[in-house]
Amino acid sequence: MYQVNFFIFTLCITGIYYYSKNKVHLSAIFFLIATFIKVFPVFFLLYVVIKHVRSKKVILYTLTGFFLCVTFSISPRGFETGINDHITYYFTFLDEFQKGEVITWHTNHTLKAFILKAFYPETRNIDINTSIYTTPLQVGNFFLFAIFIILMVMSVIVVKSKESKNLIINFSLIFIFTHLVSGITWTAHLVTMMFSYLPLFLLDVKKIHSIVHKVIHIILIITAFFLAIEGKDTTGEWLYYKLRYADIFVIYPLILFTYYCFIIINKIDAFYNTSTVINPDSRDVLEKL
């Protein structure tokens, strides 16, 4: 009965924890397991491997983990059947969407679906052949995807230190990125937004000098609180559907992604002391928390 998205979230959080403790090889293992279950955590794995490609230990653990993940699922069903299982599984996740498949239901919160519904409102909530919209969709998606990649690379380059706040923002960017570029991001997948909200609450508003920046930050926090409790049973069906038809769960992550990149690239240092959050070995950790 355990929700698989919570399990993936737990694996990713564990990977982030070990990364913060400088046990990068263990971090890679947890991201690898998550990738074999849900594919898109591969961006966390790439982040770790690319940043530590010179570490023989990281590469060895990653390759060993890859071999074990493949053979573990193949062993019970035989080599040929097991390999076909892997191929079928990954094609199910990727193939149709690589060919232009788009799910335009209000419960799917991806960048490609957002672009299609914005320019062609008639595609909302119907199963159609989206091939007639392929060119404008691919162009728009390509440019936004390119912008995301550039902003993420810039953020990774700027963040050279291993301070906890920087790690938290970098990993938050990856969480948001995976939701937006995925073929399917159902509302249930947004459980991982819990981590993506974290930098908002670690930023000390009193340390922000710009009034405009303060106002924007407070609005983002209020919105995060609202979206965390929003639902048919709490805010009513009318608002529930209005928000989804307005694609709030795409627009808000887009804004949050841009805001975090702005904080990193401009080297805004207005955070609370997060060392106790990321380093629980401190003697006074309980007192500070």
N, C-alpha and C positions, 0 to 999 in steps of 0.2 A: 504493500500500500504506500510505500515511500515514493514521493514525487521525484522523478528522475532529474528534473531541473535543479532541485535542491542538492541532489547528489553531485551533479556537475559543478554547481556553485561551491560545494564543500571541497571538492578536489582542487578547484582553482584557488580558493582561499588558502588551502594548505600549501599549495605551490608558492603562493605569494609569501606566506609565512616563512617557509624555508629559504626563499630568496632573500628576504629581509635579514635572515640570520646568517647570510653568506654561505649557506649550504645549497649552492646553485645546482649541483648534481641531483640532489633529492627533489629540488623544485622542478627540474626538467622531467623527472619520472612522473610526478603527479599531473603535470600538464599533458604529458604523453598519454596517460591513461584516460584523461578527460577527452582528449582528441579522438581516441579510438572509439569512444562511446558516442560523442556528439559532433565530431569533425571540426567545428569552428573554434574550439579552444586551441587549434593549431597556431593561431596568432600569438598566444602566450608562449607556446613552445618556440616559435620562430624568434620572438623577442629575446628569450633566454639564450638560445643557441647562437644567434647572430652576435649578441653582446659578449658572449664568452666562447667564441669559436676557437680561440687559442688554448682553451683549457682542455687538456686531454681527458681529464676526469669527467667533464660535462659531456664530451662527445662519446666517450666509452659508455657511460650510463645511459645516454640517449639511444645509442645503437643497440645496446643489450636490452633495454626496455622495449624497443621496437620489435626486436626478435621474439621476446617473451610474449608480448601482446598478440603478435600474429600467430605464434604456435599454440598459445593457450586456447584460442578459440577454434583452431584447426584440429587439434588433437582428438576431441571427442567424435568428430564427423569425418575424419580422413582428410588427406591433403587436397585432393581435387575438389571435393565438395566444400571444404573449408575455404579454399582460395576463392571459389565461386561465391560463397557467402559474403566474403569481404568485398569483392567486386560489385556484387548486386547492391550491397548496403551503401557503398559510397556513391554508386551511380544514382541510387534512389535520392540521396541527399543533394547531389550536385548536377547531374546530367541535364535534367529538364530545365533547370534554372540557367545553366550555361547556354542553352539553346533559345532562351528568351521567355521561358515560362514565368508568368507573374500571377500571384494570388492577390486579388484586389478586395478581398473581404475586409470588413472593418476591424476584424480581430488580428489582421496581419500588419505588423508595424515595421516594414522595411523601407529602405531608401527607394528602391526601384518601384515598389507599389505606390509609395507616396508621390513620386514623379508622375506616374501614369494616371493616378486618380486626380492629381492637380490639373493636368492638361486635358484629360479626357474624363470628366465626371461621370459620363454614361457607363464607364467600365466598373463603377463601384458595385460590389456585392453580386456580381454575376460571373458565371463561368463562361469565358469567351476565348476566342483565338486572338491572342494579342500580337500576332505577327504583323498586322497592318500598322501597328504603332511602334514597330521595332526601331526604326531609324531615330526618331526624336527621343525615344526612351533610352536607347543606347548612348546617344550623344550626351544627354543630360546626366545619365548615370556615370558615364566615363569621366566627365569634368568634375562632378562632385566627389567621385571616388579618388581622383587624382589629387584634389584639394585635401581630402582627408589624409592620404598617404604623405603628402608634403608636410602638413601640419604635425603629423605624428613623428616623422623623421626629424623635423626641426626640434620638437619637444624632447626627443630622446637625445639628440646632440647637445642641446642646452643643458639637460639634466645629466651632469657627469658625477655628481656626488651621490652618496647612498643615504641621504637624509630620508627619514621615513615619509615626510610629506611629499617629497618628489616621487618616491616609489609609488605611493598611494595614487597620485595623480596620473602617473604613467599607466598603471594598471587599470585605473578607471577609464582612461581613454581607450584602452584595448577592449574592455567590456562593452563600451558604447559602440565602438567600431564594429565589433562582431555582430551586434544586434542590427545595425543599419545595413551592412553589406550582405547579410544572410539572405537566402531565398525565402525563408519563413522565420518570422519572429512573432509567435503567438504571444498574447498578453501574459500567459503563464511563464514565458521565458524571461520576462522582465523582473523576475525575482532577483537577478543579479544586479539590478539597479540599486539595491541596498548598498552595495559597495561603491557604486558610482556617485551616490549622494554624499559619501563620507567627506570628501574634500570641502564641500560646502560648510559642513559643521566644524571642520578643523580650522577654518579661517576666522580669525578674530576681527570682527567688524570694527572694533574700536581702533585697530591699527591701520585701517584703510583711510587714507587722507582725502581721497576724492569723494565728494558728496554723491556724484552720479554713480560711481562704483559701489558705494554703500547701498544706494537705493536698488541697483540691479541685483546685488548680492542678496539683499533681504527678500526681494521679489522671488528670486530663484529658490530660496529656502522655504518660503510660504508655499510656492508651487509644489515643491518636493513633498512637503507635509500633506498637501491636499491630494496629490496623486497617490500617495501611500495609503490613504484611507478611502479613496474614491471607489465606488462600486454600486451595483444595483441595490444592495441592501442598505447602503449608507447614504448615498446621494440621490437615489432614485433612478428609474430606468430612463427617463427623458434626458437627464444630464449625461448619464452613462453613454447613451448612443450619440448624443451631440458631440461629446469629446472625441469619440472614436471616428465619427464622420469628419471631424476637423483635423484628424491625425495628430492629436496632441502628444501621443506616445512616439511620434517621429520628430515632431517639431521641438519638443522639450529636450530630448537627447541631443539633437542638432545644436541647440543653443548651449547646452551644458558642455558639449565637446568643444565648441568654439571658445567658451569662457575659460575652460581649463587650459587650452592652448595659449590663450591670452595671458593667463597668470604665469605660466611657465616661461614663455618666450620673453615676457617683460620682467621676469625675475622678481615678481612681487613677493616680498617676504613679510607676510602679515599673519603667519600661522601661530597657533598655540604651540607650546612645547610638546611635540608628539613623540618624544623619545620613549616616554612611558608606555605609549600605545604599542609601539613596534618592538620595544626591548623589555620584555617582562622580567628580565633578570635583575633589574635595578632593585636595590635594597629597599628604597622608599617608594616602590611602585604603587602599593596600595594606598599609602598616604597621599600621593600626588593625584591618583585617580579619584 
